[in-house]
Amino acid sequence: MSESYRAILADGELRWLDDVPDILRHGTENVRIRVTIEEQDDENDEDELASLLDELAEADPFSAIEDPVAWQRTLRND
């Protein structure tokens, strides 16, 4: 059975765009792969980035910070 996983080949290494597939995570067996070079589609990249930014905004990761200025000063001291 063939399955598809998204990755970018950079500097001779695959950088996974999603989670590393379980079959590759454990490294217990050799896996045959077929690489297909896709044409770069900047519009899809922009859509994907916009989607990720929307998810980040919904997560509101800094909502627990009561005093952003004090928090930033603490970071700068580190």
Secondary structure as UniProt FT lines:
FT   STRAND          7..10
FT   TURN            11..12
FT   STRAND          13..16
FT   HELIX           22..25
FT   HELIX           42..59
FT   TURN            61..64
FT   HELIX           68..77
//
